[in-house]
Amino acid sequence: MGELAVDKHVHYILSVEKRKDSFESVVMDHLRMNGAYWGLTTLDLLGKLDIVNADEVISWIMKCQHESGGFAGNIGHDPHILYTLSAVQVLAVSNKLDVLDTDKVAAYITGLQNEDGSFSGDMWGEVDTSCKNLDGGFGCTPGGESHAGQIFCCVGALAITGSLHHVDKDLLGWWLCERQVKSGGLNGRPEKLPDVCYSWWVLSSLIMIDRVHWIDKEKLVKFILDCQDVKNGGISDRPDDAVDVFHTYFGVAGLSLLEYPGLKAIDPAYALPVDVINRIFFSR
């Protein structure tokens, strides 16, 4: 089994921000806030956050905020609840939550809640409703197929609100542990290929319901490490595919959940380093 190429991954993350004229950067322009969260949280987990100019990052983030209180994916784009989450997460990682008008942000988020309890993503009414299925999992709509990404969102929300008693942990745990394939990787639903990002969605959910011992952790570690580009840095969805910041973050986050040596611990519900979460709650 190889080792995590920490220095290479740090170099890769920093290089992505510098390639603003590349095709990949242009097509991801509207997702830059998410990218900042993936990249900076990865650096923090690797213990390398101090190499980033925090003031520049915070200045850019605040330029993405709209009068409504919500944040856009980049300057000049519309606000959305997902980008607002990423903005708050980056500010939390950077220990700069004090720059926020929290009442304004909270008003934006609560204003997106619908009568049935679900939330719209933005003012245009896009709704992502997750509903429980007979197999113990959750889908995006009533009767929709269970999916690991939806399961993480639901289990995480239930964990944060102290409502995990609504989950059949054995039934859901069985569905989740069946996501591990022969290579050691995890897929998001039956009959699909494994993908490094599910090292987060599946693993974090298993940890929150105390069923993580139902999978082979060592094989999963090997799968994640095999997806590294050890020459240029970054992690891909599967071995020998092209790397990106999204999978680099979820690969490192998955290794953190697996207690890989040298990585900071990450909280499975909040998707932020544990020391960041502790700093927030203990400072109240």
C-alpha positions as a Markdown table, in Angstrom:
| # | Residue | x | y | z |
|---|---|---|---|---|
| 1 | Met | 0.0 | 0.0 | 0.0 |
| 2 | Gly | 1.3 | 3.5 | -0.9 |
| 3 | Glu | 1.4 | 6.6 | 1.3 |
| 4 | Leu | -0.5 | 9.8 | 1.1 |
| 5 | Ala | 1.5 | 12.3 | -1.1 |
| 6 | Val | 0.8 | 15.3 | 1.1 |
| 7 | Asp | 3.2 | 17.7 | -0.4 |
| 8 | Lys | 2.1 | 16.8 | -4.0 |
| 9 | His | -1.6 | 17.4 | -3.0 |
| 10 | Val | -0.8 | 20.7 | -1.4 |
| 11 | His | 1.0 | 21.8 | -4.6 |
| 12 | Tyr | -1.9 | 20.6 | -6.7 |
| 13 | Ile | -4.5 | 22.6 | -4.7 |
| 14 | Leu | -2.5 | 25.8 | -4.9 |
| 15 | Ser | -1.9 | 25.3 | -8.6 |
| 16 | Val | -5.6 | 25.0 | -9.4 |
| 17 | Glu | -6.3 | 28.5 | -8.1 |
| 18 | Lys | -3.5 | 29.9 | -10.3 |
| 19 | Arg | -4.9 | 28.4 | -13.5 |
| 20 | Lys | -7.9 | 30.7 | -13.8 |
| 21 | Asp | -7.7 | 30.8 | -17.7 |
| 22 | Ser | -7.8 | 27.0 | -18.1 |
| 23 | Phe | -10.9 | 25.3 | -19.5 |
| 24 | Glu | -11.6 | 23.5 | -16.2 |
| 25 | Ser | -11.5 | 26.8 | -14.4 |
| 26 | Val | -13.8 | 28.6 | -16.8 |
| 27 | Val | -16.5 | 25.9 | -16.7 |
| 28 | Met | -16.3 | 25.7 | -12.9 |
| 29 | Asp | -16.5 | 29.5 | -12.5 |
| 30 | His | -19.9 | 29.4 | -10.9 |
| 31 | Leu | -18.8 | 26.8 | -8.4 |
| 32 | Arg | -15.7 | 28.6 | -7.1 |
| 33 | Met | -17.1 | 29.0 | -3.6 |
| 34 | Asn | -17.5 | 25.2 | -3.3 |
| 35 | Gly | -14.0 | 24.8 | -4.7 |
| 36 | Ala | -12.7 | 27.1 | -2.0 |
| 37 | Tyr | -14.3 | 25.0 | 0.6 |
| 38 | Trp | -12.9 | 21.7 | -0.9 |
| 39 | Gly | -9.4 | 23.1 | -1.3 |
| 40 | Leu | -9.0 | 25.0 | 2.0 |
| 41 | Thr | -10.5 | 22.2 | 4.1 |
| 42 | Thr | -8.2 | 19.8 | 2.4 |
| 43 | Leu | -5.2 | 22.0 | 3.3 |
| 44 | Asp | -6.5 | 22.3 | 6.9 |
| 45 | Leu | -6.8 | 18.5 | 7.2 |
| 46 | Leu | -3.3 | 18.2 | 5.9 |
| 47 | Gly | -2.0 | 20.8 | 8.4 |
| 48 | Lys | -1.1 | 23.2 | 5.7 |
| 49 | Leu | -3.7 | 25.9 | 5.9 |
| 50 | Asp | -1.2 | 28.6 | 7.0 |
| 51 | Ile | 0.3 | 28.7 | 3.5 |
| 52 | Val | -2.8 | 30.5 | 2.2 |
| 53 | Asn | -3.4 | 34.3 | 2.4 |
| 54 | Ala | -6.5 | 34.2 | 4.6 |
| 55 | Asp | -7.2 | 38.0 | 4.1 |
| 56 | Glu | -7.5 | 37.6 | 0.4 |
| 57 | Val | -9.8 | 34.7 | 0.7 |
| 58 | Ile | -12.1 | 36.4 | 3.2 |
| 59 | Ser | -12.2 | 39.6 | 1.0 |
| 60 | Trp | -13.3 | 37.6 | -2.0 |
| 61 | Ile | -15.9 | 35.6 | 0.0 |
| 62 | Met | -17.6 | 38.8 | 1.3 |
| 63 | Lys | -17.7 | 40.2 | -2.3 |
| 64 | Cys | -19.9 | 37.2 | -3.1 |
| 65 | Gln | -22.5 | 38.0 | -0.6 |
| 66 | His | -25.8 | 39.5 | -1.7 |
| 67 | Glu | -28.1 | 42.0 | 0.0 |
| 68 | Ser | -30.4 | 39.1 | 0.8 |
| 69 | Gly | -27.7 | 37.6 | 3.1 |
| 70 | Gly | -27.0 | 34.7 | 0.8 |
| 71 | Phe | -23.7 | 33.9 | -1.0 |
| 72 | Ala | -23.1 | 33.2 | -4.6 |
| 73 | Gly | -20.6 | 30.7 | -6.1 |
| 74 | Asn | -18.5 | 33.6 | -7.4 |
| 75 | Ile | -18.7 | 37.4 | -7.8 |
| 76 | Gly | -21.5 | 38.4 | -10.1 |
| 77 | His | -23.5 | 35.1 | -9.7 |
| 78 | Asp | -26.8 | 34.5 | -8.0 |
| 79 | Pro | -26.9 | 33.4 | -4.3 |
| 80 | His | -27.8 | 29.8 | -3.4 |
| 81 | Ile | -28.1 | 27.9 | -0.2 |
| 82 | Leu | -25.2 | 25.5 | -1.2 |
| 83 | Tyr | -22.8 | 28.4 | -1.8 |
| 84 | Thr | -23.9 | 30.0 | 1.4 |
| 85 | Leu | -23.0 | 26.8 | 3.3 |
| 86 | Ser | -19.6 | 26.7 | 1.6 |
| 87 | Ala | -19.0 | 30.4 | 2.4 |
| 88 | Val | -19.8 | 29.8 | 6.1 |
| 89 | Gln | -17.7 | 26.7 | 6.2 |
| 90 | Val | -14.6 | 28.5 | 4.7 |
| 91 | Leu | -15.0 | 31.4 | 7.2 |
| 92 | Ala | -15.2 | 28.8 | 10.0 |
| 93 | Val | -12.1 | 27.0 | 8.8 |
| 94 | Ser | -10.3 | 30.4 | 8.6 |
| 95 | Asn | -11.6 | 31.4 | 12.1 |
| 96 | Lys | -13.3 | 34.5 | 10.6 |
| 97 | Leu | -17.0 | 33.9 | 11.4 |
| 98 | Asp | -17.0 | 37.3 | 13.2 |
| 99 | Val | -17.1 | 39.1 | 9.8 |
| 100 | Leu | -20.6 | 37.6 | 9.2 |
| 101 | Asp | -23.9 | 39.3 | 10.0 |
| 102 | Thr | -25.3 | 36.0 | 11.3 |
| 103 | Asp | -28.9 | 37.3 | 11.6 |
| 104 | Lys | -28.8 | 38.4 | 7.9 |
| 105 | Val | -27.5 | 35.0 | 6.8 |
| 106 | Ala | -30.0 | 33.1 | 9.0 |
| 107 | Ala | -32.9 | 35.2 | 7.6 |
| 108 | Tyr | -31.8 | 34.2 | 4.1 |
| 109 | Ile | -31.7 | 30.5 | 4.9 |
| 110 | Thr | -35.0 | 30.4 | 6.9 |
| 111 | Gly | -36.6 | 32.4 | 4.1 |
| 112 | Leu | -36.0 | 29.4 | 1.8 |
| 113 | Gln | -37.9 | 26.9 | 4.0 |
| 114 | Asn | -41.1 | 25.7 | 2.5 |
| 115 | Glu | -44.4 | 24.8 | 4.2 |
| 116 | Asp | -43.6 | 21.1 | 4.1 |
| 117 | Gly | -40.3 | 21.6 | 6.0 |
| 118 | Ser | -38.1 | 21.2 | 2.9 |
| 119 | Phe | -35.8 | 24.0 | 1.7 |
| 120 | Ser | -35.6 | 25.6 | -1.7 |
| 121 | Gly | -32.0 | 26.1 | -3.0 |
| 122 | Asp | -32.6 | 29.6 | -4.2 |
| 123 | Met | -35.3 | 32.2 | -5.0 |
| 124 | Trp | -36.2 | 30.3 | -8.1 |
| 125 | Gly | -37.7 | 27.5 | -6.1 |
| 126 | Glu | -35.4 | 24.5 | -6.8 |
| 127 | Val | -36.2 | 21.9 | -4.1 |
| 128 | Asp | -34.1 | 18.9 | -3.1 |
| 129 | Thr | -36.3 | 16.9 | -0.8 |
| 130 | Ser | -34.9 | 13.7 | 0.7 |
| 131 | Cys | -37.4 | 11.0 | 1.7 |
| 132 | Lys | -37.0 | 7.7 | 3.6 |
| 133 | Asn | -37.3 | 4.4 | 1.7 |
| 134 | Leu | -38.2 | 0.9 | 2.7 |
| 135 | Asp | -34.6 | -0.2 | 2.3 |
| 136 | Gly | -33.6 | 2.2 | 5.1 |
| 137 | Gly | -32.0 | 4.7 | 2.7 |
| 138 | Phe | -33.2 | 8.1 | 1.5 |
| 139 | Gly | -34.0 | 9.3 | -2.0 |
| 140 | Cys | -34.5 | 12.8 | -3.5 |
| 141 | Thr | -38.2 | 12.5 | -3.9 |
| 142 | Pro | -40.9 | 10.2 | -2.4 |
| 143 | Gly | -40.3 | 6.7 | -4.0 |
| 144 | Gly | -37.1 | 7.8 | -5.5 |
| 145 | Glu | -34.1 | 5.5 | -5.4 |
| 146 | Ser | -31.9 | 5.6 | -2.3 |
| 147 | His | -28.6 | 7.3 | -2.9 |
| 148 | Ala | -25.6 | 7.7 | -0.6 |
| 149 | Gly | -25.3 | 11.4 | -1.2 |
| 150 | Gln | -29.0 | 11.9 | -0.1 |
| 151 | Ile | -28.4 | 9.6 | 2.8 |
| 152 | Phe | -25.5 | 11.7 | 4.1 |
| 153 | Cys | -27.6 | 14.9 | 3.9 |
| 154 | Cys | -30.5 | 13.3 | 5.8 |
| 155 | Val | -28.4 | 11.4 | 8.4 |
| 156 | Gly | -26.3 | 14.5 | 9.0 |
| 157 | Ala | -29.3 | 16.7 | 9.4 |
| 158 | Leu | -30.9 | 14.2 | 11.8 |
| 159 | Ala | -27.6 | 13.9 | 13.8 |
| 160 | Ile | -27.3 | 17.7 | 14.1 |
| 161 | Thr | -30.9 | 18.0 | 15.3 |
| 162 | Gly | -30.6 | 15.1 | 17.7 |
| 163 | Ser | -33.1 | 13.0 | 15.8 |
| 164 | Leu | -31.2 | 9.9 | 14.8 |
| 165 | His | -33.8 | 7.8 | 16.6 |
| 166 | His | -35.8 | 8.1 | 13.3 |
| 167 | Val | -33.2 | 6.0 | 11.5 |
| 168 | Asp | -33.3 | 2.2 | 11.4 |
| 169 | Lys | -29.6 | 1.9 | 11.9 |
| 170 | Asp | -29.2 | -1.8 | 11.2 |
| 171 | Leu | -31.3 | -1.6 | 8.0 |
| 172 | Leu | -29.5 | 1.5 | 6.8 |
| 173 | Gly | -26.2 | 0.2 | 7.9 |
| 174 | Trp | -26.7 | -2.9 | 5.8 |
| 175 | Trp | -27.6 | -0.9 | 2.7 |
| 176 | Leu | -24.5 | 1.3 | 3.2 |
| 177 | Cys | -22.0 | -1.5 | 3.8 |
| 178 | Glu | -23.2 | -3.2 | 0.7 |
| 179 | Arg | -21.8 | -0.2 | -1.2 |
| 180 | Gln | -18.3 | -1.6 | -0.8 |
| 181 | Val | -17.1 | -3.4 | -3.9 |
| 182 | Lys | -14.2 | -5.9 | -4.5 |
| 183 | Ser | -11.6 | -3.1 | -5.1 |
| 184 | Gly | -12.4 | -1.8 | -1.6 |
| 185 | Gly | -14.0 | 1.4 | -2.9 |
| 186 | Leu | -17.6 | 2.4 | -2.3 |
| 187 | Asn | -20.3 | 3.2 | -4.8 |
| 188 | Gly | -23.4 | 5.5 | -4.3 |
| 189 | Arg | -26.1 | 3.0 | -5.2 |
| 190 | Pro | -26.3 | -0.7 | -6.4 |
| 191 | Glu | -24.6 | -1.8 | -9.6 |
| 192 | Lys | -22.6 | 1.4 | -9.9 |
| 193 | Leu | -18.8 | 1.9 | -10.1 |
| 194 | Pro | -16.9 | 2.8 | -7.0 |
| 195 | Asp | -16.0 | 6.5 | -6.6 |
| 196 | Val | -13.7 | 8.2 | -4.1 |
| 197 | Cys | -16.3 | 10.8 | -3.2 |
| 198 | Tyr | -18.4 | 8.0 | -1.6 |
| 199 | Ser | -15.5 | 7.4 | 0.8 |
| 200 | Trp | -17.1 | 10.4 | 2.4 |
| 201 | Trp | -20.9 | 10.1 | 1.8 |
| 202 | Val | -21.1 | 6.4 | 2.8 |
| 203 | Leu | -18.4 | 6.4 | 5.5 |
| 204 | Ser | -19.6 | 9.5 | 7.4 |
| 205 | Ser | -23.1 | 8.1 | 7.4 |
| 206 | Leu | -21.9 | 4.7 | 8.8 |
| 207 | Ile | -19.9 | 6.5 | 11.5 |
| 208 | Met | -22.9 | 8.6 | 12.5 |
| 209 | Ile | -25.1 | 5.5 | 13.0 |
| 210 | Asp | -22.3 | 3.5 | 14.6 |
| 211 | Arg | -22.0 | 0.9 | 11.9 |
| 212 | Val | -18.6 | 1.7 | 10.3 |
| 213 | His | -17.1 | -1.6 | 11.6 |
| 214 | Trp | -19.3 | -3.3 | 9.0 |
| 215 | Ile | -16.9 | -2.4 | 6.1 |
| 216 | Asp | -13.3 | -3.3 | 5.4 |
| 217 | Lys | -11.5 | -0.1 | 6.3 |
| 218 | Glu | -8.0 | -1.2 | 5.2 |
| 219 | Lys | -9.3 | -2.0 | 1.6 |
| 220 | Leu | -10.9 | 1.4 | 1.4 |
| 221 | Val | -7.7 | 3.1 | 2.5 |
| 222 | Lys | -5.9 | 1.3 | -0.3 |
| 223 | Phe | -8.5 | 2.2 | -2.9 |
| 224 | Ile | -8.3 | 5.9 | -2.0 |
| 225 | Leu | -4.5 | 5.9 | -2.1 |
| 226 | Asp | -4.5 | 4.1 | -5.4 |
| 227 | Cys | -6.5 | 7.1 | -6.8 |
| 228 | Gln | -3.7 | 9.5 | -6.2 |
| 229 | Asp | -1.6 | 11.2 | -8.9 |
| 230 | Val | 1.6 | 10.7 | -7.0 |
| 231 | Lys | 3.6 | 12.7 | -9.6 |
| 232 | Asn | 1.5 | 15.9 | -9.9 |
| 233 | Gly | -0.8 | 15.6 | -6.9 |
| 234 | Gly | -4.6 | 15.4 | -6.6 |
| 235 | Ile | -7.0 | 12.5 | -6.3 |
| 236 | Ser | -9.4 | 11.1 | -8.9 |
| 237 | Asp | -12.7 | 9.3 | -8.7 |
| 238 | Arg | -11.0 | 6.0 | -9.7 |
| 239 | Pro | -7.4 | 4.8 | -10.3 |
| 240 | Asp | -5.8 | 6.4 | -13.3 |
| 241 | Asp | -8.6 | 8.9 | -14.0 |
| 242 | Ala | -8.1 | 12.7 | -14.1 |
| 243 | Val | -7.8 | 14.4 | -10.7 |
| 244 | Asp | -9.9 | 17.3 | -9.5 |
| 245 | Val | -10.3 | 19.3 | -6.2 |
| 246 | Phe | -13.7 | 17.7 | -5.5 |
| 247 | His | -12.3 | 14.2 | -5.3 |
| 248 | Thr | -9.1 | 15.4 | -3.7 |
| 249 | Tyr | -11.1 | 16.8 | -0.8 |
| 250 | Phe | -13.4 | 13.8 | -0.4 |
| 251 | Gly | -10.4 | 11.4 | -0.6 |
| 252 | Val | -8.5 | 13.2 | 2.1 |
| 253 | Ala | -11.7 | 13.6 | 4.2 |
| 254 | Gly | -12.4 | 9.9 | 3.9 |
| 255 | Leu | -8.8 | 9.1 | 5.0 |
| 256 | Ser | -9.4 | 11.4 | 8.0 |
| 257 | Leu | -12.5 | 9.5 | 8.9 |
| 258 | Leu | -10.4 | 6.3 | 8.6 |
| 259 | Glu | -7.9 | 7.8 | 11.1 |
| 260 | Tyr | -5.1 | 7.9 | 8.6 |
| 261 | Pro | -1.8 | 8.9 | 10.3 |
| 262 | Gly | -0.9 | 12.6 | 10.1 |
| 263 | Leu | -4.3 | 13.9 | 9.2 |
| 264 | Lys | -6.5 | 16.1 | 11.4 |
| 265 | Ala | -9.8 | 14.6 | 12.5 |
| 266 | Ile | -12.9 | 15.6 | 10.6 |
| 267 | Asp | -16.5 | 15.8 | 12.0 |
| 268 | Pro | -18.8 | 13.4 | 10.0 |
| 269 | Ala | -21.9 | 15.5 | 10.3 |
| 270 | Tyr | -20.5 | 19.1 | 9.8 |
| 271 | Ala | -17.8 | 18.1 | 7.3 |
| 272 | Leu | -15.3 | 20.4 | 9.0 |
| 273 | Pro | -12.2 | 19.6 | 11.1 |
| 274 | Val | -13.1 | 18.6 | 14.6 |
| 275 | Asp | -10.9 | 21.4 | 16.1 |
| 276 | Val | -12.9 | 23.9 | 14.1 |
| 277 | Ile | -16.2 | 22.6 | 15.4 |
| 278 | Asn | -14.9 | 22.6 | 19.0 |
| 279 | Arg | -13.7 | 26.2 | 18.6 |
| 280 | Ile | -17.1 | 27.3 | 17.5 |
| 281 | Phe | -19.1 | 25.6 | 20.2 |
| 282 | Phe | -16.7 | 26.1 | 23.1 |
| 283 | Ser | -16.4 | 29.8 | 22.3 |
| 284 | Arg | -20.2 | 30.4 | 22.8 |
